[in-house]
Amino acid sequence: MTKPKVLISDKMDPNATRIFQERGCDVDVITGETPEELIARIGQYDGLAIRSSTKVTKAVLDAATNLKVVGRAGIGVDNVDIPAASAQGVVVMNTPFGNSITTAEHAIALMFALARQLPEANAQTQAGLWPKNGFMGVEVTGKTLGLIGAGNIGSIVASRALGLRMKVVAFDPFLTPERAIEMGVEKADLDTLLAKADFITLHTPLTDQTRNILSAENLAKTKKGVRIVNCARGGLIDEAALKAGLDSGHIAGAALDVFQTEPAKDSPLFGTPGFICTPHLGASTTEAQVNVALQVAEQMADFLVNGGVTNALNMPSLSAEEAPKLKPYMALAEKLGSLVGQLTRDSVPRISIHTEGAATELNGKPITAAVLAGFMRVQSATVNMVNAPFLAKDRGLEVREVKTEREGDYHTLIRVSVKTEAGERSVAGTLFNNVEPRLVEMFGIKVEAELTGHMMYIVNEDAPGFIGRIGTLLGESGINIGTFNLGRRNAGGEAVLLLSVDSAVPADVLEKAQRLPGVKTVKALSF
């Protein structure tokens, strides 16, 4: 049997080569090639192990006629065209937890650097100035750390901060009260955190929900003299507003390891008093580099030799026998999870996945993972069916699985319920012809709909003329309606309308729809 062949195209710990070889793979280590050289070479390999330098573009993937897996030693996969890889049937893996401690420690180091103005003091001392009276720092003991994002890295930062006798206030939509107690932190909304925190650190991915989470408006809500640290992702902070806050003195200091544009060779923040920065060093320790290299080699070798799938970004963990039957169920489960995630604003301490009828005969773990991936992907684009259960556990989200073998109104059914501050809310779906996912119930209202593309969700009072009004509004806004899907509790009561539309609905149109008579809720959805 021919051994799988792997190319390591970026500098990586040598032990990665050893692991590949020990597990039955042939390995070539060829780094520093141009894109054209990589394209000419890649066709002979089954696996490609990379860090951040190699760009796995569509052109590379088109030339990679034998490629089965791309493994990124690290968490970020911005240098991989994942849709193109998926279209080619290439699995993309990363190692999302190999550098967590290193990144958390870097955030703590930057916090200390801000508190004691270490870079400036060092520079002036080495210049022969001996500025002993020129720097008056602050203690971190007894101060409040505001944690934006309380996942894997955030929880480590919280633990270290508590060890420094700091108070920790955390904002994270997935953080449950029980998990907050376990971590020893105070769960708070963002405004409360901004008002209380002496130091703020960010540990959240960059999504539509988190982009510019520290906007000019939110920075203005912070305590005067706040110090801000970002080792997560560029784009979480409005850099122009951050500079304005530093210049005005409202913000005492800021430390960035990441920038909106990288490499950041020319930033308005450079030279600003109170500002320090590092060139994306969050994962740059010897231990972290070894960890991610070993992990990516183990994951890729396991996949190429044994078919095992770990930390894949575009493939669920499935055996060859289960895949054909489970595939439509997972599509349904992910859509139901996404629907609940997009419509739920409150903190969710518990999610329940209830299968009925034929669905109970299948392996429930992939179905649960698909629900969680859809639910949590609203907050993080990197969530997938493999890492979603781990992330849910890490955030203290209670996951319940219930099976009812008897059939109800449908031959097979999946129901997803979440516990919120407003009470239990659930959606349910089935498969038409055993392959086509359909929504059949939404928050207790019977409604049949295909969850696909761009949609509008509207809750309104059931009254004559409403459909005409919403149709007119969308028509005047140049938005074409694909399908109307209606449901109501009773005549004249609360009604639900799900519209599929040909394009995303702009915010101003949503606002106009919200102002229509009888409308209670309007939300844009995407599947």
LUMVODO-896028 format. One record per residue (C-alpha): z, y, x; residue number from 1; residue in three letters. Coordinates in steps of 0.5 Angstrom, whole numbers, padded with zeros to 4 digits. Layout:
PT     Z     Y     X   k   r
PT     Z     Y     X NUM Ala
...
//
This chain:
PT     Z     Y     X   k   r
PT  0000  0000  0000   1 Met
PT -0002  0007  0003   2 Thr
PT  0004  0011  0004   3 Lys
PT  0004  0018  0001   4 Pro
PT  0002  0024  0005   5 Lys
PT  0006  0030  0005   6 Val
PT  0004  0037  0009   7 Leu
PT  0010  0042  0011   8 Ile
PT  0007  0048  0011   9 Ser
PT  0013  0053  0012  10 Asp
PT  0018  0053  0017  11 Lys
PT  0023  0048  0015  12 Met
PT  0029  0044  0018  13 Asp
PT  0027  0038  0022  14 Pro
PT  0031  0034  0018  15 Asn
PT  0026  0034  0012  16 Ala
PT  0021  0031  0016  17 Thr
PT  0026  0025  0018  18 Arg
PT  0028  0024  0010  19 Ile
PT  0021  0024  0008  20 Phe
PT  0019  0019  0014  21 Gln
PT  0025  0015  0012  22 Glu
PT  0023  0014  0005  23 Arg
PT  0016  0012  0006  24 Gly
PT  0012  0018  0007  25 Cys
PT  0007  0020  0012  26 Asp
PT  0009  0028  0014  27 Val
PT  0005  0033  0018  28 Asp
PT  0008  0040  0020  29 Val
PT  0003  0045  0020  30 Ile
PT  0005  0052  0019  31 Thr
PT  0002  0059  0020  32 Gly
PT -0005  0057  0017  33 Glu
PT -0009  0062  0013  34 Thr
PT -0010  0061  0006  35 Pro
PT -0017  0059  0008  36 Glu
PT -0015  0054  0013  37 Glu
PT -0010  0051  0008  38 Leu
PT -0015  0050  0003  39 Ile
PT -0020  0047  0008  40 Ala
PT -0014  0042  0009  41 Arg
PT -0010  0041  0003  42 Ile
PT -0015  0036  0000  43 Gly
PT -0012  0030  0004  44 Gln
PT -0005  0031  0002  45 Tyr
PT  0000  0028 -0004  46 Asp
PT  0005  0033 -0003  47 Gly
PT  0006  0040 -0001  48 Leu
PT  0013  0042  0002  49 Ala
PT  0014  0050  0002  50 Ile
PT  0018  0056  0003  51 Arg
PT  0016  0063  0001  52 Ser
PT  0011  0064  0006  53 Ser
PT  0005  0059  0003  54 Thr
PT  0002  0062 -0003  55 Lys
PT  0000  0056 -0008  56 Val
PT -0006  0060 -0011  57 Thr
PT -0011  0057 -0016  58 Lys
PT -0016  0057 -0011  59 Ala
PT -0011  0052 -0007  60 Val
PT -0010  0048 -0013  61 Leu
PT -0017  0047 -0014  62 Asp
PT -0018  0044 -0007  63 Ala
PT -0012  0040 -0008  64 Ala
PT -0016  0034 -0011  65 Thr
PT -0010  0029 -0009  66 Asn
PT -0004  0033 -0010  67 Leu
PT  0001  0031 -0014  68 Lys
PT  0007  0035 -0013  69 Val
PT  0009  0042 -0010  70 Val
PT  0016  0042 -0007  71 Gly
PT  0019  0049 -0006  72 Arg
PT  0025  0049 -0001  73 Ala
PT  0029  0055 -0005  74 Gly
PT  0030  0057 -0012  75 Ile
PT  0024  0063 -0013  76 Gly
PT  0017  0060 -0014  77 Val
PT  0014  0067 -0015  78 Asp
PT  0009  0064 -0010  79 Asn
PT  0006  0058 -0014  80 Val
PT  0001  0059 -0020  81 Asp
PT  0005  0054 -0024  82 Ile
PT  0000  0055 -0030  83 Pro
PT -0005  0053 -0026  84 Ala
PT -0001  0047 -0023  85 Ala
PT  0001  0044 -0030  86 Ser
PT -0007  0045 -0032  87 Ala
PT -0008  0040 -0025  88 Gln
PT -0002  0035 -0027  89 Gly
PT  0001  0038 -0021  90 Val
PT  0009  0037 -0021  91 Val
PT  0013  0044 -0019  92 Val
PT  0020  0043 -0016  93 Met
PT  0025  0047 -0013  94 Asn
PT  0032  0047 -0011  95 Thr
PT  0036  0052 -0015  96 Pro
PT  0043  0050 -0013  97 Phe
PT  0042  0049 -0005  98 Gly
PT  0044  0056 -0003  99 Asn
PT  0049  0058 -0009 100 Ser
PT  0055  0059 -0004 101 Ile
PT  0051  0063  0001 102 Thr
PT  0048  0068 -0004 103 Thr
PT  0055  0069 -0007 104 Ala
PT  0058  0070  0000 105 Glu
PT  0053  0075  0002 106 His
PT  0055  0079 -0005 107 Ala
PT  0062  0079 -0003 108 Ile
PT  0060  0081  0004 109 Ala
PT  0056  0087  0001 110 Leu
PT  0062  0089 -0003 111 Met
PT  0066  0089  0003 112 Phe
PT  0061  0093  0007 113 Ala
PT  0061  0098  0001 114 Leu
PT  0068  0099  0000 115 Ala
PT  0070  0100  0008 116 Arg
PT  0063  0104  0009 117 Gln
PT  0062  0099  0015 118 Leu
PT  0055  0100  0017 119 Pro
PT  0056  0108  0018 120 Glu
PT  0062  0107  0021 121 Ala
PT  0059  0102  0026 122 Asn
PT  0053  0106  0027 123 Ala
PT  0057  0113  0029 124 Gln
PT  0062  0109  0033 125 Thr
PT  0056  0106  0037 126 Gln
PT  0053  0113  0038 127 Ala
PT  0060  0115  0042 128 Gly
PT  0063  0119  0036 129 Leu
PT  0069  0115  0035 130 Trp
PT  0069  0117  0027 131 Pro
PT  0076  0115  0026 132 Lys
PT  0078  0120  0021 133 Asn
PT  0071  0121  0018 134 Gly
PT  0071  0114  0013 135 Phe
PT  0076  0113  0008 136 Met
PT  0075  0107  0004 137 Gly
PT  0078  0103 -0002 138 Val
PT  0081  0097 -0002 139 Glu
PT  0078  0091 -0007 140 Val
PT  0085  0088 -0009 141 Thr
PT  0087  0090 -0016 142 Gly
PT  0080  0093 -0017 143 Lys
PT  0076  0090 -0023 144 Thr
PT  0069  0087 -0021 145 Leu
PT  0064  0087 -0027 146 Gly
PT  0060  0081 -0026 147 Leu
PT  0053  0081 -0030 148 Ile
PT  0051  0074 -0030 149 Gly
PT  0056  0068 -0030 150 Ala
PT  0052  0062 -0028 151 Gly
PT  0052  0058 -0022 152 Asn
PT  0052  0064 -0017 153 Ile
PT  0056  0068 -0021 154 Gly
PT  0062  0063 -0022 155 Ser
PT  0062  0063 -0015 156 Ile
PT  0063  0070 -0014 157 Val
PT  0068  0070 -0019 158 Ala
PT  0072  0065 -0016 159 Ser
PT  0072  0069 -0009 160 Arg
PT  0074  0075 -0012 161 Ala
PT  0080  0072 -0016 162 Leu
PT  0082  0070 -0009 163 Gly
PT  0082  0077 -0007 164 Leu
PT  0086  0079 -0012 165 Arg
PT  0081  0083 -0016 166 Met
PT  0080  0083 -0024 167 Lys
PT  0074  0080 -0026 168 Val
PT  0070  0082 -0033 169 Val
PT  0064  0078 -0034 170 Ala
PT  0058  0079 -0039 171 Phe
PT  0053  0073 -0040 172 Asp
PT  0050  0071 -0047 173 Pro
PT  0051  0064 -0045 174 Phe
PT  0059  0065 -0043 175 Leu
PT  0063  0062 -0048 176 Thr
PT  0070  0064 -0049 177 Pro
PT  0073  0057 -0047 178 Glu
PT  0069  0057 -0040 179 Arg
PT  0071  0065 -0039 180 Ala
PT  0078  0062 -0039 181 Ile
PT  0077  0056 -0035 182 Glu
PT  0074  0061 -0030 183 Met
PT  0080  0066 -0030 184 Gly
PT  0075  0072 -0032 185 Val
PT  0075  0077 -0038 186 Glu
PT  0069  0076 -0043 187 Lys
PT  0066  0083 -0045 188 Ala
PT  0060  0086 -0048 189 Asp
PT  0056  0090 -0043 190 Leu
PT  0058  0097 -0045 191 Asp
PT  0066  0095 -0044 192 Thr
PT  0064  0092 -0037 193 Leu
PT  0060  0098 -0035 194 Leu
PT  0066  0102 -0037 195 Ala
PT  0072  0098 -0034 196 Lys
PT  0068  0096 -0027 197 Ala
PT  0070  0099 -0020 198 Asp
PT  0065  0094 -0017 199 Phe
PT  0059  0091 -0021 200 Ile
PT  0055  0085 -0018 201 Thr
PT  0049  0082 -0021 202 Leu
PT  0047  0075 -0022 203 His
PT  0042  0074 -0027 204 Thr
PT  0035  0072 -0027 205 Pro
PT  0029  0077 -0028 206 Leu
PT  0027  0077 -0035 207 Thr
PT  0024  0081 -0041 208 Asp
PT  0032  0082 -0043 209 Gln
PT  0035  0083 -0036 210 Thr
PT  0029  0088 -0033 211 Arg
PT  0033  0094 -0032 212 Asn
PT  0039  0092 -0035 213 Ile
PT  0042  0097 -0030 214 Leu
PT  0038  0103 -0033 215 Ser
PT  0039  0110 -0033 216 Ala
PT  0042  0110 -0039 217 Glu
PT  0047  0104 -0037 218 Asn
PT  0048  0107 -0030 219 Leu
PT  0051  0113 -0034 220 Ala
PT  0056  0109 -0038 221 Lys
PT  0059  0107 -0031 222 Thr
PT  0066  0109 -0028 223 Lys
PT  0065  0115 -0024 224 Lys
PT  0066  0112 -0017 225 Gly
PT  0063  0105 -0018 226 Val
PT  0060  0101 -0013 227 Arg
PT  0054  0096 -0014 228 Ile
PT  0051  0090 -0011 229 Val
PT  0045  0086 -0013 230 Asn
PT  0043  0080 -0009 231 Cys
PT  0040  0077 -0015 232 Ala
PT  0033  0080 -0017 233 Arg
PT  0029  0086 -0016 234 Gly
PT  0028  0090 -0022 235 Gly
PT  0035  0089 -0025 236 Leu
PT  0036  0096 -0023 237 Ile
PT  0032  0102 -0024 238 Asp
PT  0032  0104 -0017 239 Glu
PT  0030  0112 -0019 240 Ala
PT  0036  0112 -0023 241 Ala
PT  0041  0109 -0018 242 Leu
PT  0038  0114 -0013 243 Lys
PT  0040  0120 -0018 244 Ala
PT  0047  0117 -0019 245 Gly
PT  0048  0116 -0011 246 Leu
PT  0046  0123 -0010 247 Asp
PT  0050  0126 -0016 248 Ser
PT  0056  0122 -0013 249 Gly
PT  0057  0119 -0020 250 His
PT  0056  0112 -0016 251 Ile
PT  0060  0112 -0010 252 Ala
PT  0056  0106 -0006 253 Gly
PT  0050  0101 -0008 254 Ala
PT  0048  0095 -0003 255 Ala
PT  0041  0092 -0005 256 Leu
PT  0039  0085 -0002 257 Asp
PT  0033  0085 -0007 258 Val
PT  0028  0091 -0009 259 Phe
PT  0023  0092 -0014 260 Gln
PT  0017  0091 -0009 261 Thr
PT  0018  0087 -0003 262 Glu
PT  0018  0087  0003 263 Pro
PT  0021  0094  0002 264 Ala
PT  0018  0098  0007 265 Lys
PT  0018  0105  0004 266 Asp
PT  0024  0106 -0001 267 Ser
PT  0026  0113 -0004 268 Pro
PT  0033  0110 -0003 269 Leu
PT  0033  0109  0004 270 Phe
PT  0037  0114  0008 271 Gly
PT  0041  0116  0001 272 Thr
PT  0048  0117  0003 273 Pro
PT  0052  0111  0000 274 Gly
PT  0047  0106  0000 275 Phe
PT  0046  0100  0005 276 Ile
PT  0041  0094  0004 277 Cys
PT  0039  0088  0007 278 Thr
PT  0032  0084  0007 279 Pro
PT  0033  0079  0002 280 His
PT  0038  0075  0006 281 Leu
PT  0042  0072  0000 282 Gly
PT  0040  0065  0002 283 Ala
PT  0039  0066  0010 284 Ser
PT  0045  0062  0013 285 Thr
PT  0044  0056  0017 286 Thr
PT  0047  0051  0012 287 Glu
PT  0043  0054  0006 288 Ala
PT  0037  0053  0010 289 Gln
PT  0039  0046  0012 290 Val
PT  0041  0044  0005 291 Asn
PT  0035  0046  0001 292 Val
PT  0030  0043  0006 293 Ala
PT  0034  0036  0005 294 Leu
PT  0034  0037 -0002 295 Gln
PT  0027  0038 -0003 296 Val
PT  0025  0033  0002 297 Ala
PT  0029  0028 -0002 298 Glu
PT  0026  0030 -0009 299 Gln
PT  0019  0030 -0007 300 Met
PT  0020  0023 -0003 301 Ala
PT  0023  0020 -0010 302 Asp
PT  0018  0023 -0014 303 Phe
PT  0012  0020 -0009 304 Leu
PT  0015  0013 -0008 305 Val
PT  0019  0012 -0014 306 Asn
PT  0017  0017 -0020 307 Gly
PT  0023  0020 -0020 308 Gly
PT  0023  0027 -0023 309 Val
PT  0029  0032 -0021 310 Thr
PT  0029  0040 -0022 311 Asn
PT  0022  0040 -0024 312 Ala
PT  0020  0047 -0027 313 Leu
PT  0014  0044 -0031 314 Asn
PT  0015  0037 -0033 315 Met
PT  0021  0033 -0037 316 Pro
PT  0025  0027 -0034 317 Ser
PT  0021  0022 -0037 318 Leu
PT  0020  0014 -0036 319 Ser
PT  0012  0012 -0037 320 Ala
PT  0014  0008 -0042 321 Glu
PT  0018  0013 -0046 322 Glu
PT  0013  0019 -0045 323 Ala
PT  0008  0017 -0051 324 Pro
PT  0013  0017 -0056 325 Lys
PT  0017  0022 -0054 326 Leu
PT  0012  0028 -0053 327 Lys
PT  0011  0030 -0060 328 Pro
PT  0019  0030 -0061 329 Tyr
PT  0020  0034 -0055 330 Met
PT  0015  0039 -0057 331 Ala
PT  0018  0040 -0064 332 Leu
PT  0025  0040 -0061 333 Ala
PT  0023  0045 -0056 334 Glu
PT  0020  0050 -0061 335 Lys
PT  0026  0049 -0065 336 Leu
PT  0031  0051 -0060 337 Gly
PT  0027  0057 -0058 338 Ser
PT  0027  0059 -0065 339 Leu
PT  0034  0059 -0065 340 Val
PT  0035  0062 -0059 341 Gly
PT  0030  0068 -0061 342 Gln
PT  0034  0069 -0067 343 Leu
PT  0041  0069 -0065 344 Thr
PT  0044  0075 -0062 345 Arg
PT  0051  0073 -0062 346 Asp
PT  0055  0069 -0056 347 Ser
PT  0054  0061 -0058 348 Val
PT  0060  0057 -0056 349 Pro
PT  0056  0050 -0059 350 Arg
PT  0050  0048 -0060 351 Ile
PT  0048  0041 -0064 352 Ser
PT  0042  0037 -0065 353 Ile
PT  0042  0032 -0071 354 His
PT  0037  0027 -0071 355 Thr
PT  0035  0023 -0078 356 Glu
PT  0031  0017 -0079 357 Gly
PT  0025  0015 -0074 358 Ala
PT  0028  0020 -0069 359 Ala
PT  0034  0016 -0068 360 Thr
PT  0031  0010 -0065 361 Glu
PT  0028  0014 -0059 362 Leu
PT  0032  0016 -0053 363 Asn
PT  0036  0023 -0055 364 Gly
PT  0037  0026 -0048 365 Lys
PT  0030  0028 -0047 366 Pro
PT  0030  0031 -0054 367 Ile
PT  0037  0035 -0053 368 Thr
PT  0034  0037 -0046 369 Ala
PT  0028  0040 -0050 370 Ala
PT  0032  0044 -0055 371 Val
PT  0037  0047 -0049 372 Leu
PT  0030  0049 -0045 373 Ala
PT  0027  0052 -0051 374 Gly
PT  0034  0055 -0053 375 Phe
PT  0036  0058 -0046 376 Met
PT  0029  0060 -0044 377 Arg
PT  0030  0066 -0048 378 Val
PT  0034  0069 -0042 379 Gln
PT  0031  0065 -0036 380 Ser
PT  0024  0063 -0035 381 Ala
PT  0026  0058 -0030 382 Thr
PT  0030  0054 -0035 383 Val
PT  0026  0047 -0036 384 Asn
PT  0028  0040 -0039 385 Met
PT  0031  0038 -0033 386 Val
PT  0036  0043 -0031 387 Asn
PT  0037  0046 -0038 388 Ala
PT  0043  0041 -0039 389 Pro
PT  0046  0043 -0032 390 Phe
PT  0046  0050 -0034 391 Leu
PT  0049  0049 -0041 392 Ala
PT  0055  0045 -0038 393 Lys
PT  0055  0051 -0032 394 Asp
PT  0056  0056 -0038 395 Arg
PT  0061  0052 -0042 396 Gly
PT  0056  0051 -0048 397 Leu
PT  0058  0045 -0052 398 Glu
PT  0053  0041 -0054 399 Val
PT  0053  0036 -0059 400 Arg
PT  0049  0030 -0061 401 Glu
PT  0049  0027 -0068 402 Val
PT  0045  0021 -0071 403 Lys
PT  0044  0019 -0078 404 Thr
PT  0039  0013 -0078 405 Glu
PT  0038  0013 -0086 406 Arg
PT  0032  0018 -0088 407 Glu
PT  0033  0024 -0092 408 Gly
PT  0027  0028 -0095 409 Asp
PT  0023  0026 -0089 410 Tyr
PT  0021  0020 -0085 411 His
PT  0024  0023 -0079 412 Thr
PT  0028  0030 -0078 413 Leu
PT  0031  0034 -0072 414 Ile
PT  0036  0039 -0074 415 Arg
PT  0039  0044 -0069 416 Val
PT  0045  0048 -0071 417 Ser
PT  0049  0053 -0067 418 Val
PT  0056  0056 -0068 419 Lys
PT  0056  0064 -0068 420 Thr
PT  0061  0069 -0070 421 Glu
PT  0057  0070 -0077 422 Ala
PT  0058  0062 -0078 423 Gly
PT  0054  0056 -0077 424 Glu
PT  0046  0057 -0077 425 Arg
PT  0041  0051 -0077 426 Ser
PT  0033  0050 -0077 427 Val
PT  0030  0044 -0078 428 Ala
PT  0023  0041 -0077 429 Gly
PT  0019  0034 -0077 430 Thr
PT  0013  0031 -0075 431 Leu
PT  0006  0031 -0079 432 Phe
PT  0002  0025 -0078 433 Asn
PT  0008  0023 -0073 434 Asn
PT  0004  0028 -0068 435 Val
PT  0004  0035 -0071 436 Glu
PT  0011  0039 -0070 437 Pro
PT  0013  0043 -0077 438 Arg
PT  0019  0047 -0079 439 Leu
PT  0021  0045 -0085 440 Val
PT  0028  0049 -0086 441 Glu
PT  0031  0055 -0084 442 Met
PT  0038  0058 -0085 443 Phe
PT  0038  0054 -0091 444 Gly
PT  0032  0056 -0094 445 Ile
PT  0026  0051 -0095 446 Lys
PT  0020  0054 -0091 447 Val
PT  0014  0050 -0088 448 Glu
PT  0011  0053 -0082 449 Ala
PT  0007  0051 -0075 450 Glu
PT  0011  0055 -0070 451 Leu
PT  0006  0057 -0065 452 Thr
PT  0003  0064 -0061 453 Gly
PT  0006  0070 -0064 454 His
PT  0010  0071 -0070 455 Met
PT  0014  0075 -0074 456 Met
PT  0020  0073 -0078 457 Tyr
PT  0022  0077 -0084 458 Ile
PT  0028  0077 -0088 459 Val
PT  0028  0081 -0095 460 Asn
PT  0030  0081 -0102 461 Glu
PT  0025  0077 -0106 462 Asp
PT  0022  0082 -0110 463 Ala
PT  0014  0084 -0113 464 Pro
PT  0010  0088 -0108 465 Gly
PT  0013  0086 -0102 466 Phe
PT  0008  0081 -0099 467 Ile
PT  0002  0087 -0101 468 Gly
PT  0007  0092 -0097 469 Arg
PT  0007  0088 -0091 470 Ile
PT  0000  0086 -0091 471 Gly
PT -0002  0093 -0091 472 Thr
PT  0002  0095 -0086 473 Leu
PT  0000  0090 -0081 474 Leu
PT -0007  0091 -0083 475 Gly
PT -0007  0099 -0082 476 Glu
PT -0004  0097 -0075 477 Ser
PT -0010  0093 -0073 478 Gly
PT -0006  0086 -0073 479 Ile
PT -0009  0080 -0076 480 Asn
PT -0005  0075 -0080 481 Ile
PT -0007  0068 -0079 482 Gly
PT -0002  0065 -0084 483 Thr
PT  0004  0067 -0089 484 Phe
PT  0009  0062 -0089 485 Asn
PT  0014  0063 -0095 486 Leu
PT  0021  0061 -0097 487 Gly
PT  0027  0063 -0102 488 Arg
PT  0034  0061 -0104 489 Arg
PT  0032  0063 -0111 490 Asn
PT  0028  0068 -0115 491 Ala
PT  0030  0075 -0114 492 Gly
PT  0035  0073 -0108 493 Gly
PT  0034  0072 -0100 494 Glu
PT  0027  0070 -0098 495 Ala
PT  0024  0069 -0091 496 Val
PT  0017  0070 -0089 497 Leu
PT  0014  0067 -0082 498 Leu
PT  0007  0070 -0081 499 Leu
PT  0003  0068 -0075 500 Ser
PT -0001  0074 -0072 501 Val
PT -0007  0074 -0067 502 Asp
PT -0003  0079 -0062 503 Ser
PT  0004  0081 -0060 504 Ala
PT  0007  0086 -0065 505 Val
PT  0009  0093 -0062 506 Pro
PT  0016  0095 -0063 507 Ala
PT  0014  0101 -0067 508 Asp
PT  0010  0096 -0072 509 Val
PT  0017  0092 -0072 510 Leu
PT  0021  0099 -0074 511 Glu
PT  0016  0101 -0079 512 Lys
PT  0017  0094 -0082 513 Ala
PT  0024  0094 -0082 514 Gln
PT  0024  0101 -0086 515 Arg
PT  0020  0097 -0092 516 Leu
PT  0024  0097 -0098 517 Pro
PT  0028  0091 -0099 518 Gly
PT  0028  0089 -0091 519 Val
PT  0034  0086 -0088 520 Lys
PT  0032  0083 -0081 521 Thr
PT  0025  0084 -0077 522 Val
PT  0024  0080 -0071 523 Lys
PT  0018  0078 -0067 524 Ala
PT  0017  0071 -0064 525 Leu
PT  0013  0068 -0059 526 Ser
PT  0012  0060 -0058 527 Phe
//
